[in-house]
């Protein structure tokens, strides 16, 4: 069984700083990773996208592997490509907005929804919001790759 791989990252964007500040998190973004391809809810492109993973875009990232089957999560999340980015999610961390809205996506909500759709939950708590930090705190079975770009 191919295992689910997630990449957690930071950029020097305002959205990344805001998410880390609002959640006290180490990372401001999360997405699915497979063979140098990612699926993510992307704030710059304002939608869910599938694209090549370019390490130079990030000031830091880590790729972690989880004991969850990758293919069904990848398939279900692929069905969300081109749905809009959920900008209100950043404000939702402060104002307790519910995260379960399938017509637009924030990065960590998309990942948790995909896992829930196949019967897995990454987080073990009932939450009104799912942040990259919530997913980063889940125990992974392997850390595959890390990167720190000090010249970003």
C-alpha positions as CSV (number, residue, x, y, z in Angstrom):
1,X,0.0,0.0,0.0
2,X,1.3,3.4,-1.0
3,X,1.2,5.6,2.1
4,X,-0.1,9.2,2.2
5,X,2.5,11.9,2.0
6,X,1.9,15.4,3.1
7,X,4.2,18.4,2.7
8,X,4.1,21.2,5.3
9,X,5.6,24.5,4.2
10,X,6.2,28.2,4.8
11,X,6.6,31.0,2.4
12,X,7.2,34.6,3.0
13,X,3.7,35.5,2.0
14,X,1.3,37.4,4.2
15,X,-1.1,34.4,4.3
16,X,1.6,32.1,5.6
17,X,2.5,34.5,8.3
18,X,-1.1,35.0,9.3
19,X,-1.9,31.3,9.5
20,X,1.2,30.7,11.7
21,X,0.4,33.6,13.9
22,X,-3.3,32.7,14.3
23,X,-2.6,29.0,15.0
24,X,0.7,29.3,16.9
25,X,1.9,26.9,14.2
26,X,5.3,25.9,12.8
27,X,3.9,25.8,9.3
28,X,1.5,27.9,7.3
29,X,0.5,25.5,4.6
30,X,-0.1,21.8,4.0
31,X,-0.9,19.7,0.8
32,X,-0.7,16.2,-0.6
33,X,2.6,15.1,-2.1
34,X,3.3,12.3,-4.6
35,X,6.3,11.9,-7.0
36,X,7.2,15.6,-7.1
37,X,3.5,16.5,-7.7
38,X,1.3,18.3,-5.2
39,X,-2.4,18.9,-4.8
40,X,-3.1,21.9,-2.6
41,X,-5.6,24.7,-1.9
42,X,-3.3,27.5,-3.1
43,X,-3.9,31.1,-1.9
44,X,-1.8,32.6,-4.6
45,X,-3.7,30.9,-7.4
46,X,-7.0,31.2,-5.4
47,X,-8.1,27.7,-6.0
48,X,-7.3,24.0,-5.5
49,X,-4.6,22.9,-8.0
50,X,-2.5,19.9,-9.0
51,X,1.0,21.0,-10.0
52,X,4.7,20.2,-10.0
53,X,6.4,20.6,-6.6
54,X,9.0,23.3,-6.8
55,X,11.2,23.4,-3.6
56,X,12.6,26.8,-4.4
57,X,9.1,28.4,-3.8
58,X,9.3,27.7,-0.1
59,X,11.4,29.1,2.7
60,X,11.1,25.8,4.4
61,X,9.2,22.5,4.1
62,X,9.0,19.0,5.4
63,X,7.5,15.9,3.7
64,X,6.0,13.4,6.1
65,X,4.5,9.9,5.5
66,X,1.4,8.6,7.3
67,X,-0.1,5.1,7.7
68,X,-3.1,6.1,5.5
69,X,-3.7,4.7,2.0
70,X,-2.6,7.4,-0.5
71,X,-4.5,6.6,-3.7
72,X,-8.1,7.0,-2.4
73,X,-7.2,10.3,-0.6
74,X,-5.4,11.5,-3.8
75,X,-8.4,10.5,-5.9
76,X,-11.1,12.1,-3.7
77,X,-9.1,15.4,-3.4
78,X,-8.4,15.4,-7.1
79,X,-12.2,15.8,-7.5
80,X,-11.9,19.2,-5.8
81,X,-9.4,20.7,-8.4
82,X,-10.4,24.2,-9.5
83,X,-12.7,24.8,-6.5
84,X,-12.0,28.2,-4.9
85,X,-9.6,28.9,-2.0
86,X,-11.3,29.7,1.3
87,X,-9.9,33.1,2.3
88,X,-12.4,33.3,5.2
89,X,-10.7,30.3,6.8
90,X,-7.8,32.6,7.9
91,X,-10.4,34.8,9.7
92,X,-12.2,31.7,10.9
93,X,-9.3,30.9,13.2
94,X,-10.1,34.0,15.1
95,X,-13.9,34.0,14.9
96,X,-14.7,30.2,15.2
97,X,-16.2,29.7,11.7
98,X,-17.1,26.1,10.8
99,X,-14.6,24.5,8.4
100,X,-16.8,21.9,6.7
101,X,-17.8,23.7,3.5
102,X,-17.2,21.6,0.4
103,X,-17.6,24.5,-2.1
104,X,-14.3,26.2,-1.1
105,X,-11.2,25.0,0.6
106,X,-8.4,26.0,3.0
107,X,-5.3,23.8,2.7
108,X,-5.6,21.8,5.9
109,X,-9.4,21.5,5.6
110,X,-9.0,19.9,2.2
111,X,-6.5,17.3,3.5
112,X,-8.7,16.4,6.6
113,X,-11.8,16.2,4.4
114,X,-10.0,13.9,2.0
115,X,-8.9,11.6,4.8
116,X,-12.4,11.7,6.4
117,X,-14.0,10.8,3.1
118,X,-12.2,7.4,3.1
119,X,-12.8,6.7,6.8
120,X,-9.6,8.2,8.4
121,X,-9.3,11.2,10.6
122,X,-5.9,12.9,11.0
123,X,-7.0,14.8,14.1
124,X,-8.4,13.2,17.2
125,X,-10.4,16.1,18.4
126,X,-13.6,17.7,17.5
127,X,-12.7,21.1,16.1
128,X,-14.4,24.1,14.5
129,X,-11.2,24.7,12.5
130,X,-8.4,22.5,11.1
131,X,-5.0,24.1,10.8
132,X,-1.7,23.0,9.3
133,X,-0.5,22.9,12.9
134,X,-3.2,20.4,13.8
135,X,-2.1,18.1,11.0
136,X,1.6,18.6,11.7
137,X,1.0,17.4,15.3
138,X,-0.2,14.0,14.0
139,X,2.4,11.3,14.5
140,X,3.9,10.4,11.1
141,X,5.6,7.1,10.4
142,X,8.5,8.7,8.5
143,X,10.0,12.1,7.6
144,X,11.0,11.8,4.0
145,X,12.6,15.2,3.2
146,X,13.3,18.5,4.9
147,X,14.5,21.8,3.4
148,X,15.4,25.2,4.8
149,X,16.1,28.0,2.3
150,X,17.9,30.7,4.2
151,X,18.5,32.6,1.0
152,X,14.8,32.8,0.0
